[in-house]
Amino acid sequence: MKFFDYIITNPLMWLVELCYKVIPNYILAIIAFTFLVRLILFPFSLWAQVQSVKLARIKPQLDDIKAYCSHDWRLLLKEQKKLYKKEKYSTFVTMLPLLLQIPVIIGVIRGIEATGILAETPPNLLLPLLSAASAFALCYVQNLCNVLAKEMKFFAKWSLAIFLTIFSLYFTIVAGVGFGVYWTAGNILAIGVQLICNAIFNPKKYITYEILPPPKKDKQLAKRQKQKQKEDVARFSKAKKNLVFYSEASGFYKYFKGIVEYILENSKIRVHYLTSDIDDQVFDIKHDRFHAYYCGPKKLITTLMKLDCKVAVLSLPDLHRYQYKRSIVNKKIEYIYVDHSFCSLATMSRKHAYDHFDTIFCYSKSYNEEIRAMEIYYGTKEKKLVNTGYALYESLRNKYKPKASANSKQTIIIAPSWQKDNIMENAIHDIMNALSGTDYNVILRPHPQFTKLFPRKIELLKSKYGNVFQDLATDILDADILISDWSSVGWEFSYATNKPALYINTPMKIMNPDWDKYGITPFDVMLREKTGVTVELNEIGTLKDKLEALKEIKNPRAIIEDMMYDNSKANQIGGDYIIKAVKDAAN
């Protein structure tokens, strides 16, 4: 510590003595010394304020990165670093005032102990209480004024305030009068520094969004989830299972429904259905061979690792690549992937998304071509490809009933995808302006994943378009015209209703940077051009004309149908394959 004393402690004590020569009272001299220290550190505090405002300004972008890249922490860090570099933000600079104060505090304590300047224990609790009060006052002002503190959770903010208050009380008693005076004066001056920094570099001038505290958790729901998960996972673990389905949410059951019902009707196999939605519709199914269980996303990690069955059916890609792994208990499980949309596997999923599945249910010839192309490119194992078709399309087609009256007011449903730069983020205000004054009933129906990941964006959109805002329960078949971006919901609509859709050319949804190396042409671009009308972002002002152009597109269903396998037999083909796979594995 001699070196530390030489470069830190001794200069600080020299400065205290200098103040004492000007003000021959050590309490006032230490206060003056504290003022000088804060004055010297003020440029760093102001610099940190600038960086804090930068961080708060880019917070929405950081939230987007976290939402879109949460599956891959390496990609998350890469994208954050890229944004920091672009905005010239430095985490180190934000922490600099605190880092500089630490050696100063240590130096003051050591200097007071060595010189004996007001080193005695406070004669009463007045100074320790003043020190504690000043610490709490500083935390209070920072919680109100600091741009980053406003987004902290209530417990985090005020638990830190209470800790620093108690710490200040205790440390003033232990460290002596001199340190207590320094600490109390430092806290009071820090309040002034915070207010001055806010006045010089006012966050309100640079932050265009409303800073809101983090949303509160539903404690009752969390308690219900915890209890049901405990009971269901225990029951799931004890059950003897041959066939397991896993679903992320209630809305995903529609992708399994026909296959599950076919298996129950045409075999004696028990279906064990694991879901991460406590209110999943499957809990209402009454069948003696259908068993539903709730398991939250975190618990699911270990539940899947300990899975023991013959066949597992998932619509969740990226198996064994991130947190959700293949079983370490039973390595002979056949994992079947059932896609939850009809789209290009090469562009719409991350690379290696299907490497660890054994079997893929294919909806069209393009699925076979893309899977085989990816296997060749990466040198991965060849998977079983079952040409099932897509049962959901057929059920939607059978469900659709044309309007009784062609003269009723037409409905436009805007149903985008959830990827970055989708309609809700990139074009919704222009679209709504273009549709204002038209004789259409307009409905906004955001993607459920977008609603889940970006609740604040949804709240802002609801505040502006609340009268036309509806959730996923809105049936796209109720639309006369569907507007989308790169979502496959447009093809669902066109197949079911035989009506064309209008597609906004937001930046193309590319989840896989390797897609153009496979030597194949994804069908997405071609299909949207043939079954609807596309609109560039700079053409949204002409949306009325584009809506008229939809009338020129005839029989889009036939174009989609020509690409796909027999959708009417999808449940039978998929169900028969699973039944046979379970029986073969049991023998």
N, C-alpha and C positions, 0 to 999 in steps of 0.2 A: 504493500500500500504506500510505500515511500514515494514511488513514482506518481501515484494518484495524488498524494498530498502536495507534491511539488508542482503539478500542473493544474490542479483543481482547488484543493483545500486552501493552500497558502494564498493564491491570488484572491479567493473569495474573502478570506479573513483580512487581507490587506484592504479590500474594498470596504469592509465593515468598519475597520479602523479609520479609513479616510472619511467615511460618513460621520463617525464619532467625533473627529476633529472639527467638522463643520457644525454638527449638532451634538453637544457634549451630554448626551443621554442615550444609554445603550438601547433602550426600547425604541426610542424615536430613530436612532441610527439604524437599527435592524429594519424598521419600517421603510426608511429611506433606501437602504440597501435592496430590499425586496422590490421597491419601485424601479430601481436601476436595472435589476435583473429582468423584470418584466418588460422594461423598455428595450433592453438589448435583444430579448427574445421576440419582441412584437413582430418584426418582419417575418419571422418563421410562423408565427401564429396566423398572420394575414395570408401567408402562402398556403398554410394548411386549410384556411377558410376557402380559398379559391379551389383547392383540390376537393374539399368536401362538397362544395356546390357542384363541381363537375360530376362527382360520383352520384349525387342526388339527381342531377339532370339526366344522366344516362341510366338511371335505375330501371325505367321501363324496358330499355334495351337489354339490360342485364337479366331482368326477369324473363324476357323472351328467350334469351340464350339458355338460361337455366331450364326453362320449360321444354325447349326443343332438343337440348343436348343432355338431359338428365340421365339418359341411358348409358352415356359414355363420358366418364369424368375427364379423360384425356382430351376429347373433343371440346368439352365444356371449358377447360382451362385454356385451350388453344384459342377458342372464340373470344373468351374474356380478355386474354392478352392482346388479341388483335384489336378489340374495341378500345382497350386502355391506350394502346399505342396511337390509334387514330385520334382519340380525344385528348392525348397528352396528359393522361391521369397517372399519378404515382401514389401507391399505397404508402410508400416510405415517407413521402413528404407530409401526408396526413398525420403520420405518427411522430414526425420530427419534433414538435414542441414537447411532447411527453418524453421522448427519448433524451432530449437535451436537459430536461428538468431533473431526470433521475440522478445524474452525477452531481448536479447542483445541490439537491437535497442531501445526498450522502456527504458531500463536501461541507455543507453547513453544519450537519450533525457532528462530523469529526472535528471541525474547526472550533465549535462551541465547547466540545468536550476537552480539546487540547488547550484552549486559551482560558477556559473557565468563565467566559462571558455569559452571564445569565444562565449558567448551567444547572443551577439548583432546581429542585422539584418545585412546581407551583405551590404556593402556601395555601391555596384554597382551590375550589373547583371553578372559579370565575373564568380564568383563562382557558382551561380545557373545554368548558361549555361554550365559550366564544368561538374556539377553534372548531368544535363540532357544528355549531350553528352556521359558521361561515362555509363549512364544507357542504352542508345540506343546502344552503342558499345557492351555492355555485351549481350544484347538481340540479336544483329546481330551475334556475335560469337556463342552463344548458338544455334541459328537457323541453323547455318552452321555446328556446331560440335556435338551438343547434339544428341545422337542416337534416343531419343524419339521425339525431335522437328522435325526431318526430316519427320515424318509421320503425322504431324499436318497440317491442312488446312492452306492455305495462309492467309486468313483473320484472323484466330485464332492467328497465329504466330505474324503477324505484327500489329494487333490491340492491342495486349498485349504490344508490343514494344513501340507503340505510347503512350499508357496509362502510362507506367512506366516512359517514358521520360517526359511527362507533369507533372506527380506526383512528380518526382525528382526536377524539376524546381520549382514547387510551394512549396514543403515541405522544400527545402533548404532556401527559402526566409522566410518562417514562423518559422522554427525551429532554424535558426541562423547559424553563421559561423562554429561553432564547429561541429554541425551535418553535415553541408554541406561538410566539409573536410572529416569526417568519411565516409559519404555515397559515395563521389567521389572516395576516396582511396579504399573503399570496392569493388566498381564495377570494378575498374581497376585490383585489386588483384584477383577478382573472375574470370576474363578472364584468368589470369595465372593459377588459380586452375583448370579451365575447360580443358585447354590445357595440363597441367601436368597429370591430370586424364586420358585423352585420350591417352597420351603417355604411361602411366603405364599399363592401362587396355584398350587396343585398340579394339574398337568394331569390326573392320574388321577381327580380328582373330577369333571371336566367332560367327559372324552372317554370315551364308552361303547364304542367299538369298539377292537379290537386294532390298534395301530400296527405295520405291517409294512414292511420295506424293499421297494423296487420289485422286481418279479419279475426273475430273471436271464434274459438272452437265451440261446437255444440257439445257441451259436456254430457248431456243426457244421451246423445247419440253415441258418443265415444264409450260411455259406460255400457250401453246396450251392445255395441260391437264387441267390446272386450269380453263380455259375459257369453255371448252367443258363439264367438270364435273359440273360446275355451271349451265349451261344450261340444261344438261341432267338430273341431279338429281332433278331440279325444275320440269321438265316435267314428270319425273317418279313419283314424289310425288303427282302431281295433277291428274295423270291418274287413272281411275277406273280399277283396276286389279283383275282378277280372277286367272290367272296362271302366275307365274314368274319363269324363269330359271336364275341361276347365274353361271358365268364362270370366272375362274381366268385369262385365256389368250386365244388368238385366237386358239391355238392348241387344246383346250378342246372342241371346237364346234363339233368335230367329234364324241364325245360320246353322244351328244344330237341330232345331225343332223337328223337321221332317225326318231326319236320320234317326233321332232318338225315338220318335213314335213308330217308325218302321221296325226298329230293333225290338221294341217292346211288344209289337204285334206279331212278329215273325220269329221270335226266339224266346228262350227262357232265361236269357242273360239279364242280370241285374245292372242297371245303369247308375253309376255313382257320379253325381254332378257337383263339382266344386266351383264356387263362385266367390268373387271379391266384392259383391254387392249385397249388403245385408237385406235390402228390400227387393231382391231379384224375384221376378215373376215365377221362377221355378219352384219357389217355396209354396205356391198355391196348387201345384200339380199333385193330384191324388192317384197314386198307382203303387201297388205293393212291391213292384220291382224298380221303382225310381226313388233314389235317395239323394237329397240335396243337402249341401253343407256350406257354411260360410267360413271364409278364411281371408283375412285382410292381406294387403300387398306385402307387408313386412314378414308376417308369419308364413306367407306362401313360400318364401325363400327356402326355409327348412322343410316345409311340408312337401314340396316337390322333390327336394333332395332325398327324402326318406320314402318316396312313393314306391309302393309295391303292388303291381298289377300286371296284366298281360298286354293291354293296349291303352294308350293315352291319346286323346283327341284334343287338339288345341287350335285356336285361331290366333294365337299369340306368336308372332315371329321372333327371331333372334334367340331361340332356345339355346341354352348353354353358352351364350356369348357374354351375357352380363350377369345380373343377379339370379336369374331363374335357370337352374341347371337341370340336366338329366339326372335321374336317380342314381345315387351311389349304393343303394341297397339292392336294386334289381337292374342289372345292366342289359337284360334281355327284353325290356319293354319296347314295344313297337310304338314310336311316336308318329302320329298322323297330323299333318297340317291341313286345316280347312280354312281357306282364305275368306275374309269377311268383306270382300268386294271383288268385282270383276275389273281387274286393272293389270297393267304391266308389272310383273314381278321384278323385272330388271331395273325399272326406274322408281317404282313406288315403295320399295323396301330397301333397307340398308344392305350393303354387301355382306355376304356370308350369312344372311338372315335365315336361310333354309339348310345350311350345311349339316346341322345336327338332327334333322328330322330323318325318319326312315322312309316315310311315305308322304306323297303330296297328292291331294285331290285336285284334279285339273278341270277347269271349266271350258277350256278351248285348246285348240292346237297350239296356240301361241304359248300357253303355259308349258307344254312339253318342250317346245323349242328353246324357251328361255332357261328352264331348269337345266336342260342338257348342255346348253352353251355355257352356263355358269360353272357346271361341273367340270367341263373340259378346260375352261380358262383357269380355274383355281386348282385343278387336279384333285377334287374331292370325290368321295364315294358316290356311286350311282344309286339314286333313290328309286323306289317303286313309284310309278306314276299311274294313277287310277283316273281314267277319263269319265268323270261323273256328270259334267254339266253343272249348272248352278240352280238349285231348287228354289232359291229365293225369288229369282226372276219369274219363274212359273207361278209361284204363289201370288206374287204381285199382279201378274197378268190376270189370274183368275179372280182376284179380289176387286180389280178395277171395274167400276160401273160408270158409264158416261152420264153426264148431267142430263136430267130430264128435259130441261129447256135450254136451247142454244142461245136464247135471247137474254139470259141472266148475266149479271155483271161478271166479267172475267177476273180470275184471280192469278196474280203473279206471286210465286214463292221464290225467295232468294235463299238458296241452300248451298253455301260454299264448303270447301274443305277446311282443314285446320292448319295446314302447313304455313310456313312463313310467307308473308306477303299475300295472304288470301284476301278475298273480297272484303271481309269485315275490317281488315287492317289497311287495305290498299285502295279501295274504290267505293266503299259503301256510301259515302256522302255524295260523290258525283252521281252514282246510280240513283239515289233517292231524289236528288235535284232533277235529274233527267226524267224521272217518272212523275214528278209533281205536276199536277194539273191534268194528268191523263185519267181516263175513265177506267182505272184498274183498281182492284182490291189488292194491296201489296202486303205481303207477309214476310218478315225476316225470320229465318230459322237457322241459327248458328249450329255448327257441328258440335256434338256433345263433348268431344275432346277439347275443343276451343273453349267451351263453357267451363269445363273442369280446370283447365290450365290457366285461364285468364279471367277470373271472376270480376276483377276491377274493370277490365275493358268491357265486359258484358254489362256491368252496372252503368258505365258511361253511355253505352249504346242505348240501353233501356231508358235512361234519363232523356235522351234525345228523340228516340223512336218508340217509346213505350207503347203507343197505341197500335203499332203494327208488329210488335215483338212477340214471337211465340217460340216454344221450345221444341224438342225433338218429337214430342207427341203429335205435332202437326204432320199430317199425312201428305206426302208429296203428291199422292194421286189426286188430291183435291185441287191441284193447280191446273190451270189452263195453259200457263207458260211457266217453265222453270228456268231460273237464271242461276248458273253455277260458275265455277272456275275450272280447277283440275280435279274436281271430285267426281268419282264414278257414279254419284247419285243421279247424274244426268242420264246415264244409260239405263239405270233402273227405271227412271221416269219414262224414257222413250220406249223401252221394251214393254212396260206395263200398259201404257196408254196409246202407244203408236203415234205419239206427238213428238216433234223435234224440240230440242232444248237450245237455250242461248248460253254461250260460254264466253266469259270475260277472260281475255288473255293476260292474266296476271303472270308473273314469272313462273315458268314451268316447275311443277313439283318434281324435283330430282332428289331422291333420298340416297342414291347410290352414284358416286362420282365415276365408277368404273363402267357404267351402263353401256357406253359407246365402244367399249373394247371387246364386247362379246360377239360381234359380227352378226347381230340381228337388228331388226327394226321394230321397236315397240309399237304396238297398235294404237296407243292412246291418241296420238296426234291425228292419225288418219281417221279414226272412228268419230272423233268430235267434228271433223270437217264434213263427214258424210251424213251424220245424223242430226246436225244442227247448224247454227250460225255462230261464227266466232266474232268477237268484238275486241279491238285493241284498246288499251287504256286511254289513248288520246282520241278515241272515237265514241266514248261514252255519251258525249253530247248529242250524238245522232242515234241514240238508243231507240227512239220511236220508229225510225226508219228500219232499223235492224229487226224490231219486233214484227214489222210488216213482212220482212224478207223470210221469216219463218214459215209463212204460208206456202212458199215454193218448195219446201222439203216434204217429200211424200214417202210414206211407209218406212220410217226409220227402223221399226221393229225387225223387218225382214233383213236389213243390213247387219244388225246385231246378231240375229238368230243364225245367219249364215256363217258367222265366225265361231259359234259356240257348239259344244256337244249337246246332246238331247236333254234339255233342261227338265222335260217332263218325267224323265227316268232317273234323275239325279239322286233322289232319296233312296230308291230301290238299289241302284248300283253302289252307292256309298254304304248303305245299310248292310247289303249282302257281303261286301268286302270286310266290313268290321266284324260281322258275325263269324265269318270264316276265319278271320285272323285270330279271334278269341278262341275259337274251337281248336285251331291248329296249335296255338301256343299252349293250350291246356292238355294236349295229347303228348 
